Amino acid sequence: MIPSILPTYNRAPMSFVAGEGAWLIEEDGSRYLDLGAGIAVNVLGHANPELTAALAEQAGKLWHTSNLYGIPGQQELADRLVDATFADTVFFTNSGTEACELAVKMARKYWYDKGETRSEIIAFTGSFHGRSAAGIAAAGSEKMTKGFGPLLPGFTHVPFGDHEAFQAALSDQTAAVIIEPIQGEGGIIPVPDQCLKGLRDACDAVGALLIFDEVQCGVGRTGKLFAHEWSGVTPDIMMVAKGIGGGFPLGAVLATEAAAAGMTVGSHGSTYGGNPLAMAVGNAVMTIVATDDFLAEVSRKAGALRQGLEGLVASHPDVFEGVRGSGLMLGLVCKVPNSDVVAAGYAAHVLTVPAADNAVRILPPLNITDDDISQAVRRLDQAASSL
Ligand SMILES: *Cc1c(COP(=O)(O)O)cnc(C)c1O
């Protein structure tokens, strides 16, 4: 008999009923240190008092009006994102997947309105852009697309890091190139800064738009507000979600005025996107995260965590191969199956998230305390010792 919850997830044997900072708590009071943060979502931890207050205050005033009317919190958050980034304009969604849908539509409409027939989009193997028609077509892996055809046409896939294949795929028919500055689901694989620069130059040479998917790596995770800032390169369109809502469903597409030129009245919409509740939380997240002091703390904590993880790798050479990533978006590359490491973590009451390429993701809340970082390394050491 089919379970009453559609069985698309293979769930761990824990269920949490409360949270507190970097900790999750079961009904019986057992506590787990959460180094997954809901897959890079709970950037300010669980039950953060400032986010809770912002949401509760808005909940008492107004939940939903639709985008038929002005939404003050939406104007405020859009202005903040425009001030803080390359972008001139923002559209709010409820998820990263919806941000992907709009990014693809925006890129195609840009060329349509220029009177060109360009619709091809180049994406990279190992990428993840969501589970919608455009998202799975962009990622292209059989794991996500098998059985769901016919797929949205117009996507070309290039092996991640293969410069020659990329140059061969790029042409005057390329509408856009979509890439995660750090692959998340793919196994925490950063794109070197000089490659992002090379991509930018190559796109400019043929006029193609460059789309960055910062759904997982954005919103302070690398110690900059957005990961691409380290490279000095900016995209034309950027997808944001996960961390921007701190746990409340919220996504966004940021774009330059030029790239967004095709998105005129009536060309796109969302019933819930940019609703007052999401905006209250998104503004509260930005107030805390988008400051130099907070981002400097992320980098400092990232240094401490990385040092601890390097030590862990050194003491368990049979379990781990190495550490990679940036800021508080780290991957432990495993020698044993990564699922064994994640399961051993459950036994040691520390939560991590598996990824492709046999990696285990460490994506803690960005405000994790120094004590919890020490606990994290201790518990991961306990987990590795049990293997
Ligand atoms: C999670 C993720 C998405 C999809 O976001 P949802 O909110 O799950 O729809 C897209 N791109 C990347 C890089 C992601 O990590």
Ligand as a Chemical Component Dictionary entry (heavy atoms), coordinates in Angstrom:
data_LIG
# 
_chem_comp.id                   LIG 
_chem_comp.type                 NON-POLYMER 
_chem_comp.pdbx_formal_charge   0 
_chem_comp.three_letter_code    LIG 
# 
loop_
_chem_comp_atom.comp_id 
_chem_comp_atom.atom_id 
_chem_comp_atom.alt_atom_id 
_chem_comp_atom.type_symbol 
_chem_comp_atom.charge 
_chem_comp_atom.model_Cartn_x 
_chem_comp_atom.model_Cartn_y 
_chem_comp_atom.model_Cartn_z 
_chem_comp_atom.pdbx_ordinal 
LIG C1 C1 C 0 17.909 23.723 -3.559 1  
LIG C2 C2 C 0 18.394 24.247 -4.860 2  
LIG C3 C3 C 0 17.491 24.610 -5.888 3  
LIG C4 C4 C 0 16.010 24.371 -5.757 4  
LIG O1 O1 O 0 15.448 25.130 -4.732 5  
LIG P1 P1 P 0 14.028 24.685 -4.103 6  
LIG O2 O2 O 0 13.760 25.782 -3.114 7  
LIG O3 O3 O 0 14.216 23.349 -3.495 8  
LIG O4 O4 O 0 13.044 24.690 -5.183 9  
LIG C5 C5 C 0 17.998 25.161 -7.037 10 
LIG N1 N1 N 0 19.325 25.355 -7.187 11 
LIG C6 C6 C 0 20.218 25.022 -6.235 12 
LIG C7 C7 C 0 21.669 25.292 -6.452 13 
LIG C8 C8 C 0 19.787 24.440 -5.046 14 
LIG O5 O5 O 0 20.672 24.085 -4.104 15 
# 
loop_
_chem_comp_bond.comp_id 
_chem_comp_bond.atom_id_1 
_chem_comp_bond.atom_id_2 
_chem_comp_bond.value_order 
_chem_comp_bond.pdbx_ordinal 
LIG C1 C2 SING 1  
LIG C2 C3 SING 2  
LIG C2 C8 DOUB 3  
LIG C3 C4 SING 4  
LIG C3 C5 DOUB 5  
LIG C4 O1 SING 6  
LIG O1 P1 SING 7  
LIG P1 O2 DOUB 8  
LIG P1 O3 SING 9  
LIG P1 O4 SING 10 
LIG C5 N1 SING 11 
LIG N1 C6 DOUB 12 
LIG C6 C7 SING 13 
LIG C6 C8 SING 14 
LIG C8 O5 SING 15 
# 
